[in-house]
Amino acid sequence: MGVRADLTLDVTVNTDFAQVEADEQQVNLTRFPLFFPEKRPFFLENAQVFQLGQPRAVDLFFSRRIGLSPDGEPIDIIAGGRLSGKLGGYNVGLLNMQTDAAINERLGQTAAPANNFTVMRLQREVGRSNFGAMFVGRQGVGSHATADDYNRGYGLDLGWQASTNGRLSAFLARTDSPQTKGGSDYAGAMGYQYTSERWNNGVGFTQVGERFNPEVGFLQRRGYRRFEGRTNMRFQPKQWPWIRRIQPHFNYNAYVDLHNRLESSQGHWHFFDIQTLSGARFGYVIVSGQDRPRLPFTIYQDVTGRRVVVPAGEYGWAWGEFEGNTNQSAPLWASLVHRIGNYYDGDYQSWRLTLGLRAGARLLSELGWNRDDVTLPGGRFRNDLVPIKASYAFTSLASLQGLIQYNKQASTISSNIRLALLNRSGTGFFLVYNDRRDTSPFTPDELLGRSFIVKYTRLFDY
């Protein structure tokens, strides 16, 4: 509902996201969690209003925490509402959602109690600068929740356009939890970025406390200080007219613990990155890394139970990486990323190959093959991930989309096929078929799950 021209109210009851595209699978070769972006339309609208922190690293609010378990399984959303837009010169956002309890019927255990989520955001823009505040809360409710089942987050942020080319960004956040879940702690960051026609440079500092716990956000790691620097140069050589731009760039991140002992580091040394007039791009990168896990962690485990473990210790590595692609707007295009070198205390080689086919504006398709081949003292593993994506538009409002993925490590093939007959603004008639199959000879069930969903949505003006 349009409350006014620049303020929108969205209300949802018995919420369903059947028509949303499935997640693209990823392979995790680190000891930190992966980030999967939000794809549900209800949460994507005006999503930038609710952002505070560092995207994909220290997010005070991450909407995928609502209605999804940590492993991506749906949790029923009973109802909710969101008010977002502009009011009196401010960007405003107010969200409240109620989820049902998630019960594991097979084990008779509570996977998650019913929860109420509240997010309040206020931001003021002054020219090209802005400042704002945010509150994020989760409260367990119902018979399956305990009295102290809550988590609250508070944040302030600032974006100051200090000069024509320079911008200073900062945030400070705090979370409160019961003492049994860590109590209270802080996180904050400050960075400066200089951008011109030729240069894009930046420096930054981040600190996250040991007990900082944004349960309705995304936090990759805690208990660290991070120092970062990056530089990016762009120029066009007159003597090579077939080159549109050469763009060497470098960045380095160092993580130390709160006692200033080095935990890990990553360096990205892109000595040449060439973009041609034909739309192609190619370059070569040296990637360096260090890590000091204090506990052993599992870097690989398959359905047979075979595990490869990286022991606690200090590690350093480097690999070379070729990146290249042809013009991705051409009828037929390809991209390749090849890495070879070291990883932890072993050898590493990987391939990322994608072939794309485009037939006018109607057919778009991609075939990918991702392989990681790692040899460590604890064992060797090789994983293949094969995604196939296709989209065919019968008309501007009618389309058929498919995503089929094979994951060797999980020994699964999954399919997500969606037929959309739209009216406008993404509403209309949807047919969705999902299928997930086990390819392992060690498990008895081939079909892991299947669903066929019919959904119709309609948009009214009033």
Rosetta blueprint (number, residue, H / E / L):
1 M L
2 G E
3 V E
4 R E
5 A L
6 D L
7 L E
8 T E
9 L E
10 D E
11 V E
12 T E
13 V E
14 N L
15 T L
16 D L
17 F L
18 A L
19 Q L
20 V L
21 E L
22 A L
23 D L
24 E L
25 Q L
26 Q L
27 V L
28 N L
29 L L
30 T L
31 R L
32 F L
33 P L
34 L L
35 F L
36 F L
37 P L
38 E L
39 K L
40 R L
41 P H
42 F H
43 F H
44 L H
45 E L
46 N L
47 A H
48 Q H
49 V H
50 F H
51 Q L
52 L L
53 G E
54 Q E
55 P L
56 R L
57 A L
58 V E
59 D E
60 L L
61 F L
62 F L
63 S H
64 R H
65 R H
66 I L
67 G L
68 L E
69 S L
70 P L
71 D L
72 G L
73 E L
74 P E
75 I L
76 D L
77 I E
78 I E
79 A E
80 G E
81 G E
82 R E
83 L E
84 S E
85 G E
86 K E
87 L E
88 G L
89 G L
90 Y E
91 N E
92 V E
93 G E
94 L E
95 L E
96 N E
97 M E
98 Q E
99 T E
100 D L
101 A L
102 A E
103 I E
104 N E
105 E L
106 R L
107 L L
108 G L
109 Q E
110 T E
111 A E
112 A E
113 P L
114 A E
115 N E
116 N E
117 F E
118 T E
119 V E
120 M E
121 R E
122 L E
123 Q E
124 R E
125 E E
126 V E
127 G L
128 R L
129 S E
130 N E
131 F E
132 G E
133 A E
134 M E
135 F E
136 V E
137 G E
138 R E
139 Q E
140 G E
141 V E
142 G L
143 S L
144 H L
145 A L
146 T L
147 A L
148 D L
149 D L
150 Y E
151 N E
152 R E
153 G E
154 Y E
155 G E
156 L E
157 D E
158 L E
159 G E
160 W E
161 Q L
162 A L
163 S L
164 T L
165 N L
166 G E
167 R E
168 L E
169 S E
170 A E
171 F E
172 L E
173 A E
174 R E
175 T E
176 D E
177 S L
178 P L
179 Q H
180 T H
181 K H
182 G L
183 G L
184 S E
185 D E
186 Y E
187 A E
188 G E
189 A E
190 M E
191 G E
192 Y E
193 Q E
194 Y E
195 T E
196 S L
197 E L
198 R L
199 W E
200 N E
201 N E
202 G E
203 V E
204 G E
205 F E
206 T E
207 Q E
208 V E
209 G L
210 E L
211 R L
212 F L
213 N L
214 P L
215 E L
216 V L
217 G L
218 F E
219 L E
220 Q L
221 R L
222 R L
223 G L
224 Y E
225 R E
226 R E
227 F E
228 E E
229 G E
230 R E
231 T E
232 N E
233 M E
234 R L
235 F E
236 Q L
237 P L
238 K L
239 Q L
240 W L
241 P L
242 W L
243 I E
244 R E
245 R E
246 I E
247 Q L
248 P L
249 H E
250 F E
251 N E
252 Y E
253 N E
254 A E
255 Y E
256 V E
257 D L
258 L L
259 H L
260 N L
261 R L
262 L E
263 E E
264 S E
265 S E
266 Q E
267 G E
268 H E
269 W E
270 H E
271 F E
272 F E
273 D E
274 I E
275 Q E
276 T E
277 L L
278 S L
279 G L
280 A L
281 R E
282 F E
283 G E
284 Y E
285 V E
286 I E
287 V E
288 S E
289 G E
290 Q E
291 D E
292 R L
293 P L
294 R L
295 L L
296 P L
297 F E
298 T E
299 I E
300 Y E
301 Q E
302 D L
303 V L
304 T L
305 G L
306 R L
307 R E
308 V E
309 V E
310 V E
311 P L
312 A L
313 G L
314 E L
315 Y E
316 G E
317 W E
318 A E
319 W E
320 G E
321 E E
322 F E
323 E E
324 G E
325 N E
326 T L
327 N L
328 Q L
329 S L
330 A L
331 P L
332 L E
333 W E
334 A E
335 S E
336 L E
337 V E
338 H E
339 R E
340 I E
341 G E
342 N E
343 Y E
344 Y L
345 D L
346 G E
347 D E
348 Y E
349 Q E
350 S E
351 W E
352 R E
353 L E
354 T E
355 L E
356 G E
357 L E
358 R E
359 A E
360 G L
361 A L
362 R L
363 L E
364 L E
365 S E
366 E E
367 L E
368 G E
369 W E
370 N E
371 R E
372 D E
373 D E
374 V E
375 T E
376 L E
377 P L
378 G L
379 G E
380 R E
381 F E
382 R E
383 N E
384 D E
385 L E
386 V E
387 P E
388 I E
389 K E
390 A E
391 S E
392 Y E
393 A E
394 F L
395 T L
396 S L
397 L L
398 A E
399 S E
400 L E
401 Q E
402 G E
403 L E
404 I E
405 Q E
406 Y E
407 N E
408 K L
409 Q L
410 A L
411 S L
412 T E
413 I E
414 S E
415 S E
416 N E
417 I E
418 R E
419 L E
420 A E
421 L E
422 L E
423 N L
424 R L
425 S L
426 G L
427 T L
428 G E
429 F E
430 F E
431 L E
432 V E
433 Y E
434 N E
435 D E
436 R E
437 R E
438 D E
439 T L
440 S L
441 P L
442 F L
443 T L
444 P L
445 D L
446 E L
447 L E
448 L E
449 G E
450 R E
451 S E
452 F E
453 I E
454 V E
455 K E
456 Y E
457 T L
458 R L
459 L L
460 F L
461 D L
462 Y L
